Amino acid sequence: MNSSSLVMVTDLDGTLLDQRTYSYEACLPAIRKVQSLEVPLILCSSKTRSEMEPLWRELKLKDPFIVENGGAIYFAPDYFPFPIDNLKSKGPLQVLELGQGIDMIRRALTEGAQRLHVDIRSFGQMKVEEICQLTGLSKESARDAAKREYDEPFVVRHGNYARLFTALRTKGFKITPGDRFFHLSYGSDKGKAVKKLLDLYRQVNPSVRSVGLGNSANDLPFLLQVDRPILIRNPDRTWDSTITQNIAGIEKPLGIGPAGWREAVERILAE
């Protein structure tokens, strides 16, 4: 890594990626400008490693990325010039795991839903075709989305889900609303993962300033951790109300999705 004084953290779906087509083409000129200036660009998403690593390589990124709503941070080997406790190797990458494993999370969700008579449908119960139908993903992409390790997406079909959510939160689980699903996790969230990563950057350069870009309520935890949070506009031309209620005066570019991302990033780089 270099000692850049700026670090950018970005959500994917609805932010850097178009919410409907999953395309990043509108962002690409700004992404290349960020890379030319050697500013770290951190992808931070609810997506799995199987989904994110190919995109990370396709974009020719070198910086860490955060998977499954903060469940883990992946690094290129020796990215930081000092040892990091509890790092594991997974293939060519190193990983710092922050969240609990998916088996425990799925078991708690299933048992809680059955006990409280709430009809839920989670990724662990879905076939690939069902995930395709709900997300618009191709079969190959849906298979990658199903390879959960730390975070379980689910939908509620019937029942008093408020009681279920309260029961799970009482046991320490975190429930996060996303663009299409609720997400259940334990032990981490995007905010904790981003804070951990920014602390590592500040060990290299204490004057590091951070920018965060997101579009929905599940981005709130990490937008609260950065110096300059930016809220990207959704396809219905609104900005997420949960975020606007919690971060007064947050920057709101006018462009929708990737167009807004490019607008914001180009303004920051010009400054």
RODO-2510 file (C-alpha; in nm, 4 decimals, decimal comma):
residues 271
     n   res          X          Y          Z
     1     m     0,0000     0,0000     0,0000
     2     n     0,0960     0,3667    -0,0284
     3     s     0,0500     0,6339     0,2380
     4     s    -0,2388     0,8179     0,0707
     5     s    -0,4084     1,0726     0,2958
     6     l    -0,7491     0,9800     0,1486
     7     v    -0,9359     0,6473     0,1656
     8     m    -1,2675     0,5814    -0,0101
     9     v    -1,5174     0,3186     0,1065
    10     t    -1,8114     0,2303    -0,1163
    11     d    -2,1187     0,0126    -0,1132
    12     l    -2,1907    -0,1809    -0,4336
    13     d    -2,5577    -0,2443    -0,5255
    14     g    -2,7373     0,0831    -0,5911
    15     t    -2,4175     0,2805    -0,5367
    16     l    -2,1185     0,1788    -0,7492
    17     l    -2,3331    -0,0806    -0,9304
    18     d    -2,6641    -0,0092    -1,1004
    19     q    -2,9419    -0,1568    -0,8866
    20     r    -3,1126    -0,3227    -1,1831
    21     t    -2,8315    -0,4170    -1,4253
    22     y    -2,5416    -0,4473    -1,1747
    23     s    -2,3276    -0,2468    -1,4212
    24     y    -2,0418    -0,0191    -1,3077
    25     e    -1,9848     0,1397    -1,6503
    26     a    -2,1138     0,4833    -1,5444
    27     c    -1,8552     0,4874    -1,2631
    28     l    -1,5582     0,3590    -1,4576
    29     p    -1,3961     0,6939    -1,5532
    30     a    -1,4041     0,8031    -1,1880
    31     i    -1,2750     0,4642    -1,0698
    32     r    -0,9771     0,4933    -1,3045
    33     k    -0,9093     0,8469    -1,1802
    34     v    -0,9118     0,7227    -0,8189
    35     q    -0,6649     0,4490    -0,9156
    36     s    -0,4379     0,6910    -1,1034
    37     l    -0,4137     0,9023    -0,7879
    38     e    -0,3366     0,5887    -0,5802
    39     v    -0,6303     0,6507    -0,3480
    40     p    -0,7395     0,3247    -0,1792
    41     l    -1,0882     0,2206    -0,2942
    42     i    -1,2544    -0,0199    -0,0495
    43     l    -1,5536    -0,2229    -0,1672
    44     c    -1,7953    -0,2837     0,1228
    45     s    -2,1025    -0,4933     0,0506
    46     s    -2,3492    -0,7572     0,1629
    47     k    -2,2175    -0,9685    -0,1252
    48     t    -2,0122    -1,2842    -0,0691
    49     r    -1,6440    -1,3291    -0,1386
    50     s    -1,7403    -1,5441    -0,4385
    51     e    -1,9285    -1,2460    -0,5826
    52     m    -1,6839    -0,9735    -0,4851
    53     e    -1,3441    -1,1183    -0,5660
    54     p    -1,4122    -1,1505    -0,9416
    55     l    -1,5415    -0,7901    -0,9492
    56     w    -1,2382    -0,6752    -0,7460
    57     r    -1,0065    -0,8386    -0,9995
    58     e    -1,2107    -0,7152    -1,2974
    59     l    -1,1773    -0,3568    -1,1750
    60     k    -0,8023    -0,4149    -1,1169
    61     l    -0,8296    -0,3093    -0,7542
    62     k    -0,5466    -0,3758    -0,5078
    63     d    -0,7020    -0,2596    -0,1808
    64     p    -0,8919    -0,4615     0,0846
    65     f    -1,2606    -0,5438     0,0402
    66     i    -1,5316    -0,6112     0,2988
    67     v    -1,7816    -0,8929     0,2427
    68     e    -2,1228    -0,9918     0,3819
    69     n    -2,2084    -0,6745     0,5733
    70     g    -1,8794    -0,6662     0,7608
    71     g    -1,8419    -1,0388     0,8200
    72     a    -1,4816    -1,0397     0,6968
    73     i    -1,2117    -0,8216     0,5414
    74     y    -1,0005    -0,9646     0,2588
    75     f    -0,6462    -0,8400     0,1896
    76     a    -0,3767    -0,9018    -0,0661
    77     p    -0,0822    -1,0659     0,1146
    78     d     0,1378    -0,8200     0,3041
    79     y    -0,0798    -0,5235     0,2045
    80     f    -0,0127    -0,3508     0,5366
    81     p     0,3554    -0,3150     0,6401
    82     f     0,3017    -0,4718     0,9822
    83     p     0,1581    -0,7983     1,1191
    84     i    -0,2168    -0,8192     1,1871
    85     d    -0,3478    -1,0531     1,4561
    86     n    -0,5833    -1,3392     1,3627
    87     l    -0,5277    -1,3221     0,9879
    88     k    -0,6002    -1,6431     0,7974
    89     s    -0,5109    -1,7429     0,4438
    90     k    -0,7840    -1,8325     0,1944
    91     g    -0,6413    -1,9121    -0,1444
    92     p    -0,4257    -1,6226    -0,2671
    93     l    -0,5786    -1,3762    -0,0178
    94     q    -0,5645    -1,3188     0,3562
    95     v    -0,8822    -1,2736     0,5586
    96     l    -0,9670    -1,1151     0,8909
    97     e    -1,2929    -1,2735     1,0085
    98     l    -1,5147    -1,0503     1,2238
    99     g    -1,8544    -1,2221     1,2123
   100     q    -1,9785    -1,5603     1,3347
   101     g    -2,0258    -1,8559     1,1010
   102     i    -2,3314    -1,9037     0,8818
   103     d    -2,4441    -2,2356     1,0337
   104     m    -2,5087    -2,0785     1,3734
   105     i    -2,6866    -1,7824     1,2144
   106     r    -2,9151    -2,0000     1,0009
   107     r    -2,9994    -2,2246     1,2943
   108     a    -3,1001    -1,9288     1,5127
   109     l    -3,3125    -1,7783     1,2341
   110     t    -3,4940    -2,1053     1,1589
   111     e    -3,5566    -2,1934     1,5235
   112     g    -3,6768    -1,8426     1,6099
   113     a    -3,9113    -1,8265     1,3125
   114     q    -4,0615    -2,1669     1,3904
   115     r    -4,1090    -2,0865     1,7592
   116     l    -4,2829    -1,7558     1,6888
   117     h    -4,4791    -1,8826     1,3860
   118     v    -4,3201    -1,6437     1,1374
   119     d    -4,2963    -1,7626     0,7774
   120     i    -3,9527    -1,6645     0,6485
   121     r    -3,7557    -1,7727     0,3445
   122     s    -3,3770    -1,7444     0,3646
   123     f    -3,0969    -1,7998     0,1133
   124     g    -3,0124    -2,1271     0,2855
   125     q    -3,3608    -2,2545     0,1932
   126     m    -3,3700    -2,1215    -0,1618
   127     k    -3,2771    -2,2925    -0,4832
   128     v    -3,0685    -2,1030    -0,7369
   129     e    -3,3732    -2,0365    -0,9556
   130     e    -3,5548    -1,8681    -0,6670
   131     i    -3,2572    -1,6413    -0,5966
   132     c    -3,2465    -1,5521    -0,9665
   133     q    -3,6143    -1,4595    -0,9623
   134     l    -3,5801    -1,2379    -0,6537
   135     t    -3,2574    -1,0641    -0,7541
   136     g    -3,2393    -1,0617    -1,1328
   137     l    -2,8996    -1,2324    -1,1139
   138     s    -2,7801    -1,4902    -1,3648
   139     k    -2,7633    -1,8517    -1,2461
   140     e    -2,3867    -1,8340    -1,2065
   141     s    -2,4082    -1,5106    -1,0063
   142     a    -2,6921    -1,6507    -0,7948
   143     r    -2,4786    -1,9554    -0,7081
   144     d    -2,2039    -1,7194    -0,5916
   145     a    -2,4568    -1,5156    -0,3907
   146     a    -2,5695    -1,8352    -0,2153
   147     k    -2,2174    -1,9112    -0,0861
   148     r    -2,2808    -1,7353     0,2454
   149     e    -2,0290    -1,7517     0,5288
   150     y    -2,1240    -1,4784     0,7786
   151     d    -2,4561    -1,3162     0,6807
   152     e    -2,7940    -1,4647     0,5856
   153     p    -3,0368    -1,2728     0,3599
   154     f    -3,4057    -1,3561     0,4076
   155     v    -3,7582    -1,2379     0,3316
   156     v    -4,0609    -1,2449     0,5634
   157     r    -4,3682    -1,3941     0,3982
   158     h    -4,6157    -1,3958     0,6872
   159     g    -4,6342    -1,3442     1,0635
   160     n    -4,5358    -1,0983     1,3354
   161     y    -4,1774    -1,0415     1,2369
   162     a    -4,1337    -0,7611     1,4926
   163     r    -4,1428    -1,0254     1,7696
   164     l    -3,8916    -1,2385     1,5802
   165     f    -3,6552    -0,9455     1,5292
   166     t    -3,6796    -0,8478     1,8962
   167     a    -3,6039    -1,2044     2,0067
   168     l    -3,3007    -1,2284     1,7779
   169     r    -3,1657    -0,8882     1,8795
   170     t    -3,2030    -0,9835     2,2465
   171     k    -2,9639    -1,2717     2,1775
   172     g    -2,7093    -1,0384     2,0176
   173     f    -2,7943    -1,0859     1,6508
   174     k    -2,8013    -0,7920     1,4118
   175     i    -3,0819    -0,7510     1,1572
   176     t    -3,0118    -0,5108     0,8738
   177     p    -3,2564    -0,4062     0,5999
   178     g    -3,1016    -0,4147     0,2528
   179     d    -3,2243    -0,3187    -0,0930
   180     r    -3,4095    -0,6511    -0,1377
   181     f    -3,3726    -0,8571     0,1815
   182     f    -3,3290    -0,8431     0,5551
   183     h    -2,9839    -0,9650     0,6609
   184     l    -2,9038    -1,1555     0,9806
   185     s    -2,5526    -1,1545     1,1236
   186     y    -2,3715    -1,1863     1,4551
   187     g    -2,0570    -1,0158     1,5765
   188     s    -2,0003    -0,7497     1,3157
   189     d    -2,1497    -0,5020     1,0703
   190     k    -2,0207    -0,2706     0,7996
   191     g    -1,9410    -0,0036     1,0573
   192     k    -1,7200    -0,2262     1,2738
   193     a    -1,5365    -0,3582     0,9690
   194     v    -1,4750    -0,0101     0,8268
   195     k    -1,3570     0,1199     1,1657
   196     k    -1,1119    -0,1702     1,1936
   197     l    -0,9801    -0,1053     0,8439
   198     l    -0,9469     0,2714     0,8914
   199     d    -0,7575     0,2099     1,2167
   200     l    -0,5093    -0,0012     1,0184
   201     y    -0,4666     0,2741     0,7588
   202     r    -0,4068     0,5280     1,0346
   203     q    -0,1222     0,3167     1,1683
   204     v     0,0499     0,3950     0,8381
   205     n    -0,0676     0,7576     0,8086
   206     p    -0,2370     0,9141     1,1138
   207     s    -0,3714     1,2005     0,8990
   208     v    -0,5851     0,9735     0,6779
   209     r    -0,9264     1,1161     0,5930
   210     s    -1,2091     0,8874     0,4819
   211     v    -1,5002     0,9179     0,2393
   212     g    -1,7952     0,6769     0,2397
   213     l    -2,0591     0,6286    -0,0295
   214     g    -2,3798     0,4289     0,0233
   215     n    -2,7482     0,4302    -0,0666
   216     s    -2,9501     0,2320     0,1897
   217     a    -3,0052     0,1751     0,5600
   218     n    -2,7539    -0,1088     0,5813
   219     d    -2,4845     0,1428     0,4863
   220     l    -2,5592     0,3626     0,7885
   221     p    -2,3116     0,1890     1,0261
   222     f    -2,0151     0,2545     0,7982
   223     l    -2,1284     0,6019     0,6903
   224     l    -2,1193     0,6940     1,0605
   225     q    -1,7528     0,5864     1,0742
   226     v    -1,6151     0,7982     0,7883
   227     d    -1,5148     1,1639     0,7888
   228     r    -1,7209     1,2504     0,4820
   229     p    -2,0371     1,0418     0,4285
   230     i    -2,2199     1,0661     0,0944
   231     l    -2,5699     0,9347     0,0248
   232     i    -2,6427     0,8100    -0,3273
   233     r    -2,9886     0,8604    -0,4770
   234     n    -3,2111     0,5587    -0,5444
   235     p    -3,3932     0,4756    -0,8700
   236     d    -3,7221     0,6143    -0,7304
   237     r    -3,5381     0,9505    -0,7073
   238     t    -3,5413     0,9519    -0,3257
   239     w    -3,2612     0,9366    -0,0710
   240     d    -3,2842     0,6785     0,2063
   241     s    -3,4785     0,8305     0,4963
   242     t    -3,3072     0,6231     0,7668
   243     i    -2,9736     0,7731     0,6702
   244     t    -3,0973     1,1306     0,6296
   245     q    -3,2602     1,1087     0,9746
   246     n    -2,9365     0,9879     1,1353
   247     i    -2,6754     1,1989     0,9538
   248     a    -2,7839     1,5606     0,9388
   249     g    -2,6650     1,7498     0,6328
   250     i    -2,5215     1,4443     0,4570
   251     e    -2,4025     1,5139     0,1027
   252     k    -2,6584     1,4051    -0,1598
   253     p    -2,5490     1,4128    -0,5250
   254     l    -2,8355     1,4475    -0,7725
   255     g    -2,7379     1,1573    -0,9986
   256     i    -2,8984     0,8174    -0,9430
   257     g    -2,6886     0,5132    -0,8507
   258     p    -2,3559     0,4970    -1,0372
   259     a    -2,4159     0,8372    -1,1998
   260     g    -2,4403     0,9918    -0,8531
   261     w    -2,1329     0,7964    -0,7420
   262     r    -1,9299     0,9370    -1,0300
   263     e    -2,0628     1,2882    -0,9635
   264     a    -1,9595     1,2744    -0,5979
   265     v    -1,6198     1,1153    -0,6529
   266     e    -1,5222     1,3528    -0,9331
   267     r    -1,6156     1,6489    -0,7108
   268     i    -1,4011     1,5132    -0,4256
   269     l    -1,1027     1,4487    -0,6509
   270     a    -1,1340     1,7967    -0,8024
   271     e    -1,1224     1,9448    -0,4539
***
